[in-house]
Amino acid sequence: MTDKNELSLLFVGCLLLGFPNPCLGSGKECCSSILLDSDLPVHKIQGDKLGFYSQLGYYGARPAYRQQGGEFFIFYYEQEQHWIDSRYFYGASLFSKLVNEMDGYCLDEHNNWSFYNGSDLMYSEVLTANCSKIEDVCCKELRISSSNSDVIIDNESYYNNQSKDSLGDYKAIGVINGRFVYQKGNLDSFLEYGGKHWTVSSGVGQNSGHINHHGGSVCPEHIEKEWQILYTNADGDWEWKDDPFLKIT
């Protein structure tokens, strides 16, 4: 059989089966980099699944994505004709927490997202996927500062030494969990997202530190309030306390 005849049979077969891709292509070109984002309430519940995603092949005859530096996938689930997330692999629908109820070829074609709020799937008009690159949205260089850093109350500094040392200038050194991870110079001080928190700690991958924000945003400089710092209470125990003047610029 000639190559021409083989191609003709492939063309007819794809038409009969109705495959949009990879036989013939859909005629559309989808984004290779996607930002999945929402507001603070959604970030506090499902923030670990948000952030930047890159296309990693195809699944369900559509582009499929993996979280940049993370463990989550987003793909089209043919059985139910919508897009879902998975912690495991393409095709795994068990424990899915995000659903885009549409069957478009591109993930960002239409936003009709719902998220699992702990008991039910809840529709959110602010949960969206759009075509974006992390370097075009988030700052690569940041400054963490607070006017409270020099405040003294009852002969005690509002900031302890560790929290105060966590302030300063940071630069992006990579991407983890769909977000930039930052380092302060060549010091052991890192600003990182993990476990639904932004944290400044002494090592990448730690789940505790000296500055903290529950939920936050994909970009830390977009967070306007609810930052906390670590301090020692009167009993000598470590606790978090609010710093309404802490900001990232």
MARBA-3410 file (N, C-alpha, C, O; in Angstrom, 1 decimal):
249
0.8,-1.2,0.0,0.0,0.0,0.0,0.9,1.2,0.0,1.9,1.3,0.7 ~ 0.5,2.2,-0.8,1.3,3.4,-0.9,1.1,4.3,0.3,0.1,4.2,1.0 ~ 2.0,5.3,0.6,1.8,6.2,1.7,0.6,7.0,1.4,-0.1,7.4,2.4 ~ 0.3,7.4,0.2,-0.9,8.2,-0.1,-2.2,7.5,0.2,-3.1,8.0,0.8 ~ -2.2,6.2,-0.1,-3.4,5.4,0.3,-3.6,5.2,1.8,-4.7,5.3,2.3
-2.4,5.1,2.5,-2.5,5.0,3.9,-3.0,6.2,4.5,-3.9,6.2,5.5 ~ -2.6,7.4,4.0,-3.1,8.7,4.6,-4.5,8.9,4.3,-5.3,9.4,5.1 ~ -5.0,8.4,3.1,-6.4,8.5,2.7,-7.3,7.7,3.7,-8.3,8.2,4.1 ~ -6.8,6.5,4.0,-7.6,5.6,4.9,-7.6,6.2,6.3,-8.6,6.2,7.0 ~ -6.5,6.8,6.8,-6.4,7.5,8.1,-7.4,8.6,8.1,-8.1,8.8,9.1
-7.4,9.4,7.0,-8.3,10.6,7.0,-9.8,10.1,7.1,-10.6,10.7,7.9 ~ -10.2,9.1,6.3,-11.6,8.6,6.3,-11.9,8.0,7.7,-13.0,8.2,8.3 ~ -10.9,7.3,8.3,-11.2,6.7,9.6,-11.4,7.7,10.7,-12.3,7.5,11.5 ~ -10.6,8.8,10.6,-10.8,9.8,11.6,-12.1,10.5,11.5,-12.8,10.9,12.5 ~ -12.6,10.7,10.2,-13.9,11.4,10.0,-15.0,10.5,10.6,-15.9,11.0,11.2
-14.9,9.1,10.3,-15.9,8.2,10.8,-16.0,8.2,12.3,-17.1,8.1,12.9 ~ -14.8,8.2,12.9,-14.8,8.1,14.4,-15.0,9.5,15.1,-15.2,9.5,16.3 ~ -14.9,10.5,14.3,-15.1,11.9,14.9,-14.0,12.4,15.8,-14.3,13.2,16.7 ~ -12.8,11.9,15.6,-11.7,12.3,16.4,-11.2,13.7,16.0,-10.9,14.0,14.9 ~ -11.3,14.7,17.0,-10.8,16.0,16.7,-9.2,16.1,16.7,-8.6,17.0,16.1
-8.6,15.1,17.4,-7.2,15.1,17.6,-6.8,13.8,18.2,-7.5,13.3,19.1 ~ -5.7,13.2,17.9,-4.6,13.8,17.1,-4.6,13.5,15.7,-3.7,13.9,14.9 ~ -5.7,12.8,15.1,-5.7,12.4,13.7,-5.6,13.6,12.8,-4.8,13.6,11.9 ~ -6.5,14.5,13.0,-6.6,15.7,12.1,-6.3,17.0,12.8,-6.0,18.0,12.1 ~ -6.4,17.0,14.1,-6.3,18.3,14.7,-7.7,19.0,14.8,-8.5,18.7,14.0
-7.9,19.9,15.8,-9.2,20.5,16.0,-9.4,21.7,15.2,-10.5,22.2,15.0 ~ -8.3,22.2,14.6,-8.4,23.5,13.9,-8.1,24.7,14.9,-8.0,25.8,14.4 ~ -8.0,24.4,16.2,-7.7,25.4,17.2,-6.3,25.1,17.7,-5.8,24.0,17.7 ~ -5.7,26.2,18.2,-4.4,26.1,18.8,-4.6,26.6,20.3,-4.9,27.8,20.5 ~ -4.4,25.7,21.2,-4.7,26.0,22.6,-3.4,26.5,23.3,-2.3,26.4,22.8
-3.6,27.2,24.4,-2.5,27.7,25.2,-1.6,26.6,25.7,-2.1,25.6,26.2 ~ -0.3,26.8,25.7,0.6,25.9,26.3,0.9,26.1,27.7,1.3,25.3,28.5 ~ 0.6,27.4,28.2,0.7,27.7,29.6,-0.6,28.3,30.1,-1.1,29.3,29.5 ~ -1.1,27.8,31.2,-2.4,28.2,31.7,-2.3,28.7,33.2,-1.6,28.1,33.9 ~ -3.0,29.7,33.5,-3.1,30.2,34.9,-4.5,29.8,35.4,-5.5,30.3,34.8
-4.6,29.0,36.4,-5.8,28.7,37.1,-5.9,29.4,38.4,-5.0,29.2,39.3 ~ -6.8,30.4,38.5,-6.8,31.3,39.7,-8.2,31.6,40.2,-9.2,31.3,39.5 ~ -8.3,32.1,41.4,-9.6,32.5,42.0,-9.3,33.5,43.1,-8.3,34.1,43.2 ~ -10.4,33.7,43.9,-10.3,34.7,45.0,-9.8,34.0,46.3,-9.6,32.8,46.3 ~ -9.6,34.8,47.4,-9.1,34.2,48.6,-9.9,33.1,49.2,-9.3,32.1,49.6
-11.2,33.1,49.3,-12.0,32.0,49.8,-11.7,30.7,49.1,-11.6,29.6,49.8 ~ -11.6,30.7,47.8,-11.3,29.4,47.1,-9.8,29.0,47.3,-9.5,27.8,47.5 ~ -8.9,30.0,47.4,-7.5,29.7,47.7,-7.4,29.0,49.0,-6.5,28.1,49.2 ~ -8.1,29.4,50.0,-8.0,28.8,51.3,-8.5,27.3,51.4,-8.0,26.6,52.2 ~ -9.4,27.0,50.4,-9.9,25.6,50.4,-9.2,24.7,49.4,-8.8,23.6,49.7
-9.0,25.3,48.2,-8.4,24.4,47.1,-7.2,25.1,46.5,-6.9,24.8,45.3 ~ -6.5,26.0,47.2,-5.4,26.7,46.6,-4.2,25.9,46.1,-3.5,26.3,45.2 ~ -4.0,24.7,46.7,-2.9,23.9,46.3,-3.1,23.4,44.8,-2.1,23.0,44.2 ~ -4.3,23.4,44.3,-4.6,23.0,42.9,-4.6,24.1,41.9,-4.7,23.9,40.7 ~ -4.4,25.4,42.4,-4.4,26.5,41.5,-3.0,26.8,41.1,-2.0,26.1,41.6
-2.8,27.9,40.3,-1.4,28.2,39.9,-1.2,28.0,38.4,-2.2,27.9,37.7 ~ 0.0,27.9,38.0,0.3,27.8,36.6,0.5,26.4,36.2,1.1,25.6,36.9 ~ 0.0,26.1,35.0,0.1,24.7,34.4,0.7,24.8,33.0,0.5,25.8,32.3 ~ 1.4,23.7,32.6,1.9,23.6,31.3,1.4,22.4,30.6,1.1,21.4,31.2 ~ 1.2,22.5,29.3,0.6,21.4,28.5,1.6,20.3,28.6,2.8,20.5,28.4
1.1,19.1,28.8,1.9,17.9,28.8,1.2,16.8,28.0,0.5,15.9,28.5 ~ 1.3,17.0,26.7,0.6,16.0,25.7,-0.9,16.2,25.6,-1.4,17.3,25.8 ~ -1.6,15.1,25.3,-3.0,15.1,25.1,-3.6,14.0,25.9,-3.0,13.0,26.2 ~ -4.9,14.2,26.3,-5.7,13.2,26.9,-7.2,13.5,26.6,-7.6,14.6,26.6 ~ -7.9,12.4,26.2,-9.3,12.7,25.9,-9.5,13.5,24.6,-10.4,14.2,24.4
-8.5,13.3,23.7,-8.5,14.1,22.4,-8.4,15.6,22.6,-8.9,16.3,21.7 ~ -7.8,16.0,23.7,-7.7,17.4,24.0,-6.3,17.7,24.7,-5.8,16.7,25.3 ~ -5.8,18.9,24.7,-4.6,19.2,25.4,-4.8,18.9,26.9,-5.9,19.1,27.4 ~ -3.8,18.4,27.5,-3.8,18.1,29.0,-2.7,18.8,29.6,-1.6,19.1,29.0 ~ -2.8,19.0,30.9,-1.9,19.9,31.6,-1.4,19.3,33.0,-2.1,18.6,33.6
-0.2,19.8,33.3,0.4,19.4,34.6,0.8,20.7,35.3,1.4,21.6,34.7 ~ 0.6,20.8,36.6,1.0,21.9,37.4,2.5,22.1,37.4,3.2,21.2,37.6 ~ 2.9,23.3,37.1,4.4,23.6,37.0,5.0,23.4,38.4,4.7,24.1,39.3 ~ 5.9,22.5,38.5,6.6,22.2,39.7,5.7,21.6,40.8,6.0,21.6,42.0 ~ 4.6,21.0,40.4,3.6,20.5,41.3,3.2,19.1,41.0,3.8,18.5,40.1
2.1,18.6,41.6,1.7,17.3,41.5,0.3,17.1,40.9,-0.2,16.0,40.8 ~ -0.4,18.2,40.5,-1.7,18.1,40.0,-1.8,18.1,38.5,-0.9,18.7,37.8 ~ -2.8,17.4,37.9,-3.1,17.4,36.5,-4.5,18.0,36.2,-5.4,17.9,37.1 ~ -4.7,18.5,35.0,-6.0,18.9,34.5,-6.2,18.3,33.1,-5.3,18.5,32.3 ~ -7.3,17.7,32.9,-7.5,17.0,31.6,-9.0,16.9,31.4,-9.8,17.1,32.3
-9.3,16.6,30.1,-10.7,16.4,29.7,-11.2,15.0,30.0,-10.5,14.0,29.6 ~ -12.2,14.8,30.8,-12.7,13.5,31.2,-13.9,13.1,30.3,-15.0,13.6,30.5 ~ -13.6,12.3,29.3,-14.6,12.0,28.2,-15.8,11.4,28.8,-16.9,11.6,28.3 ~ -15.7,10.5,29.8,-16.9,9.8,30.3,-18.0,10.7,30.8,-19.1,10.4,30.6 ~ -17.6,11.9,31.3,-18.6,12.9,31.8,-18.6,14.2,31.0,-19.3,15.1,31.3
-17.8,14.2,30.0,-17.7,15.4,29.1,-17.5,16.7,29.8,-18.2,17.7,29.5 ~ -16.5,16.7,30.6,-16.0,18.0,31.3,-14.6,17.9,31.7,-14.0,16.8,31.6 ~ -14.0,19.0,32.1,-12.6,19.0,32.5,-12.5,18.9,34.1,-13.4,19.4,34.8 ~ -11.5,18.1,34.5,-11.4,17.9,36.0,-9.9,17.9,36.3,-9.0,17.9,35.5 ~ -9.6,18.0,37.6,-8.3,17.9,38.1,-8.0,16.5,38.7,-9.0,15.8,39.0
-6.8,16.2,38.9,-6.4,14.9,39.5,-5.0,15.0,40.1,-4.2,15.7,39.6 ~ -4.9,14.5,41.3,-3.6,14.4,41.9,-2.7,13.2,41.4,-1.5,13.2,41.6 ~ -3.4,12.3,40.7,-2.7,11.0,40.4,-2.2,10.9,39.0,-1.0,10.8,38.8 ~ -3.1,10.9,38.0,-2.7,10.8,36.6,-3.9,11.1,35.7,-5.0,11.2,36.1 ~ -3.6,11.3,34.4,-4.7,11.5,33.4,-5.6,10.3,33.5,-5.2,9.2,33.4
-6.9,10.6,33.5,-8.0,9.6,33.6,-8.5,9.3,34.9,-9.5,8.6,35.1 ~ -7.7,9.7,36.0,-8.1,9.4,37.4,-9.2,10.4,37.8,-8.8,11.6,38.0 ~ -10.4,10.0,38.1,-11.4,10.9,38.4,-11.8,10.9,39.9,-12.5,11.7,40.4 ~ -11.2,9.9,40.6,-11.5,9.8,42.1,-10.8,10.9,42.8,-9.7,11.3,42.6 ~ -11.6,11.5,43.7,-11.2,12.6,44.6,-10.9,13.9,43.8,-10.1,14.8,44.3
-11.5,14.1,42.7,-11.4,15.3,41.9,-12.1,16.4,42.7,-13.2,16.2,43.2 ~ -11.4,17.6,42.8,-12.0,18.7,43.6,-12.4,19.9,42.7,-13.0,20.8,43.2 ~ -11.9,19.9,41.5,-12.3,21.0,40.6,-12.9,20.5,39.3,-12.4,19.5,38.8 ~ -13.9,21.2,38.8,-14.6,20.7,37.6,-15.0,21.9,36.7,-15.6,22.9,37.2 ~ -14.6,21.9,35.5,-15.0,22.9,34.5,-16.1,22.2,33.6,-15.7,21.4,32.7
-17.3,22.6,33.9,-18.4,21.9,33.2,-18.6,22.4,31.8,-19.6,23.2,31.5 ~ -17.7,22.0,30.9,-17.9,22.3,29.5,-17.0,21.3,28.7,-16.1,20.7,29.2 ~ -17.4,21.1,27.4,-16.7,20.1,26.6,-15.9,20.8,25.5,-15.6,20.1,24.5 ~ -15.5,22.0,25.7,-14.7,22.7,24.6,-13.3,22.0,24.5,-12.8,21.3,25.3 ~ -12.7,22.3,23.3,-11.4,21.7,23.0,-10.3,22.3,23.8,-9.4,21.5,24.2
-10.3,23.6,24.1,-9.3,24.2,24.9,-9.8,24.5,26.3,-11.0,24.8,26.5 ~ -8.9,24.3,27.3,-9.3,24.4,28.7,-9.9,25.8,29.0,-10.8,25.9,29.8 ~ -9.3,26.9,28.4,-9.7,28.2,28.7,-10.8,28.7,27.8,-11.1,29.9,27.8 ~ -11.4,27.8,27.0,-12.4,28.2,26.0,-13.7,28.8,26.7,-14.3,29.7,26.2 ~ -14.0,28.2,27.9,-15.2,28.7,28.6,-15.0,28.4,30.1,-14.6,27.2,30.4
-15.2,29.3,31.0,-15.1,29.1,32.4,-16.4,28.8,33.1,-17.3,29.7,33.2 ~ -16.6,27.6,33.5,-17.8,27.2,34.2,-17.4,26.2,35.3,-17.9,25.1,35.4 ~ -16.6,26.8,36.2,-15.9,26.0,37.2,-16.7,25.9,38.5,-17.4,26.8,38.9 ~ -16.5,24.7,39.1,-17.0,24.5,40.4,-15.9,23.9,41.2,-15.0,23.3,40.7 ~ -15.9,24.1,42.6,-14.9,23.6,43.4,-15.5,22.9,44.6,-16.6,23.2,45.0
-14.8,21.9,45.1,-15.4,21.1,46.3,-15.1,21.9,47.6,-13.9,22.2,47.9 ~ -16.1,22.3,48.3,-16.0,23.2,49.4,-15.9,22.4,50.8,-16.0,23.0,51.8 ~ -15.8,21.1,50.7,-15.7,20.3,51.9,-16.9,19.4,52.0,-16.8,18.4,52.7 ~ -18.0,19.7,51.4,-19.2,18.9,51.4,-19.9,18.7,50.0,-20.4,17.7,49.7 ~ -19.8,19.8,49.2,-20.4,19.8,47.9,-19.6,20.5,46.9,-18.7,21.3,47.2
-19.9,20.3,45.6,-19.3,21.1,44.5,-20.1,22.4,44.5,-21.3,22.4,44.4 ~ -19.3,23.5,44.5,-19.9,24.9,44.5,-19.5,25.6,43.3,-18.3,25.7,43.0 ~ -20.4,26.2,42.5,-20.0,27.0,41.3,-19.4,28.3,41.8,-19.7,28.9,42.8 ~ -18.3,28.7,41.0,-17.6,29.9,41.3,-17.4,30.7,40.0,-16.8,30.2,39.1 ~ -17.9,31.9,40.0,-17.7,32.7,38.8,-16.4,33.4,38.7,-16.0,33.9,37.7
-15.6,33.3,39.9,-14.3,33.9,39.9,-13.2,32.9,39.7,-12.0,33.2,39.7 ~ -13.5,31.6,39.7,-12.5,30.6,39.4,-12.4,30.4,37.9,-13.3,30.1,37.2 ~ -11.2,30.8,37.4,-11.0,30.9,35.9,-9.7,30.3,35.5,-8.8,30.2,36.3 ~ -9.7,29.9,34.2,-8.5,29.4,33.6,-8.2,30.4,32.4,-9.1,30.6,31.6 ~ -7.0,30.9,32.3,-6.7,31.8,31.2,-5.3,31.6,30.7,-4.5,31.0,31.4
-5.1,32.0,29.5,-3.8,31.8,28.8,-2.8,32.8,29.4,-2.9,34.0,29.1 ~ -1.8,32.4,30.2,-0.9,33.3,30.9,0.4,32.5,31.1,0.4,31.3,31.3 ~ 1.5,33.3,31.2,2.8,32.7,31.6,3.2,33.3,32.9,3.0,34.5,33.2 ~ 3.8,32.6,33.8,4.1,33.0,35.1,5.0,34.3,35.1,4.8,35.2,35.9 ~ 6.0,34.4,34.2,6.9,35.5,34.2,6.2,36.8,33.7,6.7,37.9,33.9
5.0,36.6,33.1,4.3,37.8,32.7,3.3,38.3,33.7,2.7,39.4,33.6 ~ 3.0,37.5,34.8,2.0,37.8,35.7,2.6,38.1,37.1,2.2,39.1,37.8 ~ 3.6,37.3,37.5,4.2,37.5,38.9,5.5,38.1,38.8,6.3,37.9,37.9 ~ 5.9,38.9,39.9,7.2,39.5,39.9,8.3,38.5,40.2,8.1,37.6,41.0 ~ 9.4,38.7,39.6,10.6,37.8,39.9,11.4,38.4,41.0,12.2,37.6,41.6
11.2,39.6,41.4,11.9,40.2,42.5,10.9,40.9,43.4,10.0,41.6,43.0 ~ 11.1,40.6,44.7,10.1,41.1,45.7,10.8,41.7,46.9,12.0,41.5,47.2 ~ 10.1,42.6,47.6,10.5,43.1,48.9,9.5,42.8,50.0,8.3,43.2,49.8 ~ 9.8,42.2,51.0,8.9,42.0,52.2,9.3,43.0,53.2,10.5,43.1,53.7 ~ 8.3,43.8,53.7,8.6,44.8,54.6,7.4,45.0,55.6,6.3,44.6,55.3
7.7,45.7,56.7,6.6,46.0,57.6,7.0,47.2,58.5,8.1,47.2,59.0 ~ 6.1,48.1,58.7,6.4,49.3,59.6,6.4,48.8,61.0,6.8,49.6,61.9 ~ 5.9,47.6,61.3,5.9,47.1,62.7,7.2,46.5,63.1,7.4,46.1,64.3 ~ 8.1,46.4,62.1,9.4,45.7,62.5,10.2,46.3,63.5,11.0,45.7,64.2 ~ 10.0,47.7,63.7,10.8,48.4,64.7,9.9,48.8,65.9,10.4,49.6,66.8
8.7,48.4,65.9,7.7,48.8,67.0,8.1,48.0,68.3,8.3,46.8,68.3 ~ 8.1,48.7,69.4,8.3,48.1,70.7,7.1,48.4,71.6,6.7,49.6,71.8 ~ 6.5,47.4,72.2,5.3,47.5,73.1,5.7,46.8,74.4,6.0,45.7,74.5 ~ 5.5,47.6,75.5,5.8,47.1,76.8,7.2,46.5,76.9,7.4,45.4,77.4 ~ 8.2,47.2,76.3,9.6,46.8,76.3,9.8,45.5,75.5,10.9,44.9,75.6
8.9,45.1,74.7,9.1,44.0,73.8,8.9,44.4,72.4,8.0,45.1,72.0 ~ 9.8,43.9,71.5,9.7,44.1,70.1,8.5,43.4,69.5,8.2,42.2,69.9 ~ 7.8,44.0,68.6,6.6,43.4,67.9,7.1,42.2,67.1,6.4,41.2,67.0 ~ 8.4,42.3,66.6,9.0,41.2,65.8,10.1,40.6,66.6,10.9,41.3,67.3 ~ 10.2,39.2,66.6,11.3,38.6,67.1,12.4,38.6,66.1,12.2,39.0,65.0
13.6,38.1,66.5,14.8,38.2,65.5,14.6,37.4,64.3,14.9,37.9,63.2 ~ 14.0,36.2,64.4,13.8,35.4,63.2,12.8,36.0,62.2,13.1,36.0,61.0 ~ 11.7,36.5,62.7,10.7,37.1,61.8,11.3,38.4,61.2,11.0,38.7,60.0 ~ 12.1,39.2,62.0,12.6,40.4,61.4,13.7,40.1,60.4,13.8,40.8,59.3 ~ 14.5,39.0,60.6,15.4,38.6,59.6,14.8,38.1,58.3,15.5,38.0,57.3
13.5,37.7,58.4,12.8,37.2,57.2,12.4,38.3,56.3,12.0,38.1,55.1 ~ 12.4,39.6,56.7,12.1,40.7,55.8,13.3,40.9,54.9,14.4,40.5,55.1 ~ 13.0,41.6,53.8,14.1,42.0,52.9,13.8,41.7,51.4,12.6,41.5,51.1 ~ 14.8,41.7,50.6,14.6,41.5,49.2,14.8,40.0,48.8,15.7,39.4,49.2 ~ 13.9,39.6,47.9,13.9,38.2,47.4,13.9,38.1,45.9,13.3,39.0,45.3
14.5,37.0,45.4,14.4,36.8,43.9,13.9,35.4,43.6,14.2,34.5,44.4 ~ 13.2,35.3,42.5,12.7,33.9,42.1,13.8,33.0,41.7,14.7,33.4,41.0 ~ 13.8,31.8,42.2,14.8,30.8,41.9,14.3,29.6,41.2,15.0,28.7,40.8 ~ 13.0,29.5,41.1,12.4,28.4,40.4,10.9,28.4,40.6,10.3,29.4,41.0 ~ 10.2,27.3,40.2,8.7,27.2,40.3,8.4,25.9,41.1,8.8,24.8,40.7
7.6,26.1,42.1,7.1,25.0,42.9,5.6,25.1,43.1,5.2,26.2,43.5 ~ 4.8,24.1,43.0,3.4,24.1,43.2,2.7,25.2,42.4,1.8,25.8,42.9 ~ 3.1,25.4,41.2,2.5,26.3,40.3,2.8,27.8,40.5,2.1,28.6,40.0 ~ 3.8,28.0,41.4,4.1,29.4,41.8,5.6,29.6,41.9,6.4,28.6,42.0 ~ 6.1,30.8,41.8,7.5,31.1,42.0,7.9,30.7,43.4,7.1,30.9,44.3
9.1,30.3,43.6,9.7,30.2,44.9,10.9,31.2,45.0,11.6,31.3,44.0 ~ 11.0,31.9,46.1,12.0,33.0,46.2,13.0,32.7,47.2,12.8,32.0,48.2 ~ 14.2,33.4,47.0,15.3,33.3,48.1,15.8,34.7,48.3,15.9,35.5,47.4 ~ 16.2,34.9,49.6,16.8,36.2,50.0,18.3,36.1,49.8,19.0,35.5,50.7 ~ 18.8,36.7,48.8,20.2,36.7,48.5,20.7,35.2,48.4,20.1,34.4,47.8
21.8,35.0,49.1,22.3,33.6,49.2,22.1,33.0,50.6,22.8,32.1,51.0 ~ 21.1,33.6,51.3,20.9,33.2,52.7,19.9,32.0,52.7,19.2,31.8,51.7 ~ 19.8,31.4,53.9,18.8,30.3,54.0,17.5,30.9,54.5,17.0,30.6,55.6 ~ 16.9,31.7,53.6,15.6,32.3,53.8,14.8,32.2,52.5,15.2,32.8,51.5 ~ 13.7,31.5,52.5,12.9,31.2,51.3,11.4,31.6,51.5,10.8,31.4,52.5
10.8,32.2,50.4,9.4,32.4,50.4,8.8,31.4,49.4,9.2,31.4,48.2 ~ 7.9,30.6,49.9,7.5,29.4,49.1,6.0,29.2,49.4,5.5,29.4,50.6 ~ 5.3,28.6,48.4,3.9,28.2,48.6,3.8,26.7,48.8,4.4,26.0,48.0 ~ 3.1,26.3,49.8,2.9,24.8,50.0,1.8,24.6,51.1,1.8,25.3,52.0 ~ 1.0,23.6,50.9,0.0,23.3,51.9,-1.0,24.4,52.1,-1.5,24.6,53.2
-1.4,25.1,51.0,-2.3,26.2,51.0,-1.8,27.4,51.8,-2.6,28.2,52.3 ~ -0.5,27.5,52.0,0.1,28.6,52.7,1.3,29.2,52.0,2.0,28.5,51.3 ~ 1.4,30.5,52.0,2.7,31.1,51.7,3.5,31.2,53.0,3.0,31.7,54.0 ~ 4.8,30.8,53.0,5.6,30.8,54.2,7.0,31.2,53.9,7.6,30.9,52.8 ~ 7.6,32.0,54.8,9.0,32.3,54.8,9.6,31.4,55.8,9.3,31.4,57.0
10.6,30.6,55.3,11.2,29.6,56.2,12.7,29.5,55.9,13.2,30.2,55.0 ~ 13.4,28.7,56.6,14.8,28.5,56.4,15.2,27.4,55.4,16.4,27.2,55.2 ~ 14.2,26.8,54.8,14.5,25.7,53.8,13.3,25.4,52.9,12.2,25.4,53.4 ~ 13.6,25.2,51.7,12.5,24.8,50.7,11.9,23.5,51.1,12.6,22.5,51.4 ~ 10.6,23.4,51.1,9.9,22.2,51.5,9.4,22.2,52.9,8.7,21.2,53.3
9.8,23.1,53.7,9.4,23.1,55.1,7.9,23.6,55.2,7.5,24.4,54.4 ~ 7.2,23.1,56.2,5.8,23.4,56.4,5.6,24.4,57.5,4.5,24.6,58.0 ~ 6.7,24.9,58.0,6.6,26.0,59.1,7.7,27.0,58.8,8.7,26.7,58.2 ~ 7.5,28.2,59.4,8.5,29.3,59.2,8.2,30.4,60.1,7.7,30.2,61.2 ~ 8.6,31.6,59.7,8.5,32.8,60.5,7.5,33.8,60.1,7.0,34.7,60.8
7.1,33.7,58.8,6.0,34.6,58.2,5.1,33.7,57.4,5.5,32.7,56.8 ~ 3.8,33.9,57.5,2.8,33.0,57.0,1.6,33.7,56.5,1.2,34.7,57.0 ~ 1.0,33.1,55.4,-0.3,33.6,55.0,-1.1,32.4,54.5,-0.7,31.6,53.6 ~ -2.3,32.2,55.1,-3.2,31.1,54.7,-4.0,31.4,53.5,-4.8,32.4,53.5 ~ -3.8,30.7,52.4,-4.6,31.0,51.2,-3.8,31.8,50.2,-3.1,31.2,49.3
-3.8,33.1,50.4,-3.0,34.0,49.6,-3.5,34.1,48.2,-4.7,34.1,47.9 ~ -2.5,34.1,47.3,-2.8,34.3,45.8,-1.7,33.5,45.1,-0.8,33.0,45.7 ~ -1.9,33.5,43.8,-0.8,32.8,43.0,0.5,33.6,43.0,1.5,33.0,43.1 ~ 0.3,34.9,43.1,1.5,35.8,43.2,1.5,36.4,44.6,0.5,37.0,45.0 ~ 2.5,36.3,45.4,2.5,36.8,46.8,2.3,38.3,46.8,1.8,38.8,47.8
2.8,39.1,45.8,2.7,40.5,45.9,1.2,41.0,45.7,0.9,42.2,45.9 ~ 0.3,40.1,45.3,-1.1,40.4,45.2,-1.9,40.3,46.5,-3.1,40.6,46.5 ~ -1.2,39.8,47.5,-1.9,39.6,48.8,-1.8,40.9,49.6,-0.8,41.5,49.7 ~ -3.0,41.4,50.0,-3.0,42.7,50.6,-3.2,42.7,52.2,-2.9,43.7,52.8 ~ -3.6,41.6,52.7,-3.8,41.5,54.2,-3.8,40.1,54.7,-3.6,39.1,53.9
-3.9,39.9,56.0,-4.0,38.6,56.7,-2.6,37.9,56.8,-2.5,36.7,57.0 ~ -1.5,38.7,56.6,-0.2,38.1,56.9,0.0,38.0,58.4,-0.5,38.8,59.2 ~ 0.7,36.9,58.8,1.0,36.7,60.2,2.5,36.4,60.4,3.2,36.0,59.5 ~ 3.0,36.7,61.6,4.4,36.5,62.0,4.4,35.6,63.2,3.5,35.6,64.0 ~ 5.5,34.9,63.4,5.7,34.0,64.5,6.2,34.8,65.7,7.1,35.6,65.5
5.7,34.5,66.9,6.2,35.1,68.1,6.1,34.1,69.3,5.4,33.1,69.2 ~ 6.7,34.5,70.4,6.6,33.7,71.6,5.7,34.3,72.6,5.9,35.5,72.9 ~ 4.7,33.6,73.1,3.7,34.2,74.0,4.3,34.2,75.4,5.4,33.8,75.6 ~ 3.5,34.7,76.4,4.0,34.8,77.8,4.3,33.5,78.4,5.1,33.4,79.3 ~ 3.8,32.4,77.9,4.1,31.0,78.4,5.3,30.4,77.7,5.6,29.3,78.0
5.8,31.1,76.7,7.0,30.6,76.0,6.6,29.7,74.8,7.5,29.1,74.3 ~ 5.3,29.7,74.5,4.9,28.9,73.3,4.9,29.7,72.0,4.7,30.9,72.1 ~ 5.2,29.1,70.9,5.2,29.7,69.6,3.7,29.9,69.1,2.9,28.9,69.2 ~ 3.4,31.1,68.7,2.1,31.4,68.1,2.2,32.3,66.9,3.2,33.0,66.8 ~ 1.1,32.4,66.1,1.0,33.3,65.0,0.3,34.6,65.5,-0.7,34.4,66.3
0.7,35.7,65.1,0.0,36.9,65.3,-0.1,37.8,64.1,0.8,37.7,63.2 ~ -1.2,38.5,63.9,-1.4,39.3,62.7,-0.4,40.5,62.6,-0.1,41.1,63.6 ~ 0.0,40.8,61.4,0.7,42.0,61.1,0.0,42.7,60.0,0.3,42.4,58.8 ~ -0.9,43.6,60.3,-1.7,44.3,59.2,-0.8,45.2,58.3,-1.3,45.7,57.3 ~ 0.4,45.5,58.8,1.3,46.4,58.0,2.3,45.6,57.2,3.2,46.3,56.5
2.3,44.3,57.3,3.3,43.6,56.4,2.8,43.6,55.0,1.6,43.4,54.7 ~ 3.7,43.9,54.1,3.4,43.9,52.6,4.5,43.4,51.8,5.7,43.4,52.2 ~ 4.1,42.9,50.6,5.1,42.4,49.6,4.9,43.3,48.4,3.9,43.3,47.8 ~ 6.0,43.9,48.0,6.0,44.7,46.8,7.1,44.3,45.8,7.2,44.9,44.7
END
